[in-house]
């Protein structure tokens, strides 16, 4: 099933109805952004509720994703900056690592956002009415795409509604 649009922004997702008593939704998914794919649609039996939680949190902080510092950087430079600030071990003090995490974690997209995204690292930030998604995966290397904020929001709310409805079919 496609929720949204592969050429702008959307989710491709399928429910593998594994029996459970907690309304967990297991399945396969990936993200489509400007015709580029993020995630591994062939990864079976992923707990999509993990991704659901990441996306709910992202929608709640959408207004805070506008960052002039990131907008002033090129795509690869912005990715490298966020990667260093959040994930790389370097000579920063513990206080600086904590400060960077508090300031920049809001730009994490789906890094550790479910099994479909295990071999990816991704960031997102807002540029007026668009979102710039920066990601690296094992197969495709580095990608930078711009997607419409309204298309992203509509598809994400659609995905969240789909996961919620599929939870009724989980056991």
N, C-alpha and C positions, 0 to 999 in steps of 0.2 A: 504494500500500500504506500502511496506517496501522499504526504500531507504537505501542501505548499507546492513549490515549483522547483524543479531541478535547475533551471536556468537562472533563477533569482535566489530563492532560499526555500529549502524544504527538508523534510525528514522522510527517509524510506524505512519502513518498519514492518515487521511481521511478528505475530504472536505465536510462540511455541507453547501450547496450553499444557504446561507441566503442572500436575496436581500439587496443590499446597493449600494450607488453611489460612494464610495471612494476606490474601489478595495480591500476592507478588505476581508480577508480570515478567515472564521469561520470553526471550525472543531474540531477533536479530535486528540491527539497525545501522544506519549511517546518516550523515548529514550531507546534503547537496547545497553548495554555495557557489553561485555564478558558474555552474557547470562542473565544478570541481568536487570531488568526494572526500569527505573526512570521516574516517572510521572504517571498520571492516564488517561489511554486510554478511560475510560468510561465517563470522564467529557465532557458533550456535549457543543457545540457551543462556544468553546474557540476561542478568537481572536488570530490566529496564527501569525499575524504580530508582536505581542509583542515578541514572541519567536524569530521570524526572526530578529528583532532588536538586541536582546541579542547575537545571533549567529554571526551576521555581525560584531559586536563589538569584539567578541571573536576572530574571524579570524584575525582581524586587529592587535590584540595584542599577537598573538601566539608566536612570538619570545621572548617576555618579560616574558613568563610563566616558564622559567627555573630558579629555585630558590634553591640553595644548602641547605639553611636552612630547607626547606620543604622536600627535598629529604633525608636529614639525619634523619628525624623523621619517626617513624612508622606511619601507615595509620591513626589509631585513634588519635594519638598524633597530626598529621598534621591537621586533621579535627578540633580537639578541639582548637588548636592554632589559626586557621583562624576564627573559630566561635567566640572565645573570642575577637580577634582583630577587627572583623567587626560587630558583632551583640549583644554581651553581655554587659549589663550595669554593670560597676564595678567602682573601685575607681580611675581610670585613670583621668588625667586632660583633659579638653576640647582640649588642644593643642595636647596631646598624642592620643586622640581618632581621631582627624583630621589627624595626622601624620600616624597612623595605617591605616586609611581608604585610604589615598593617596597611601600608599605603598602596601597594600594587597588586595584592591578591585579587581584588575586585575585577581585574582584567583577565583572570584565568577563564577559559571557556570550558572545554571538556577534558582537560588533562586530568587523569584519574576519574573520569566521569562515567565509568562503566567499562566492561570488558571489551566492547566494540572499539574503544579508544585507547587500549593498552599500548599500542605501538605508535601513539601520536602525542604531540604536545601542541596546545593551541591557546591562543589569546584573542581577546576581542576588545575593541574600543570604539567609541562613538565619534563620528565626525558629522555634526549637524544632523541631517535626516538619514544618514547612512551609518552602517557599522563596518569597520574594517576587521576582518577575521584573518589572523595570521596563524599558520600551522605548518608543522613538519610531521611527516609520517615515514615509516620505513620504506614504503614502495615509491611514493611520488616525490619525496624530497620536500623542499620549501614551497609554500603557496601563500599568496596574499590575494584576498578578494574583497570587493566592496559589495554589500547587499543593502537593500532598502530596509530602513528601520521598521516600517509598517509591515512589510512582507515577513520579516524576521519575527516580529511580535505575533502576527496572525498565525504563522505556521507553528510557532512554539506553543501558543495557547491551544492550537489544534492537537499537537502531539500530547500535551499534558491531559487534555480531555480524553484522547484516545486511550492513554495508559490507564486513566481512572476507569473508563468504561470496560476495558479489557480485564481489569482486576475482578470484575464480577464473573468472568469466565475462567478464573484461575483454579478452581477446585471443583 
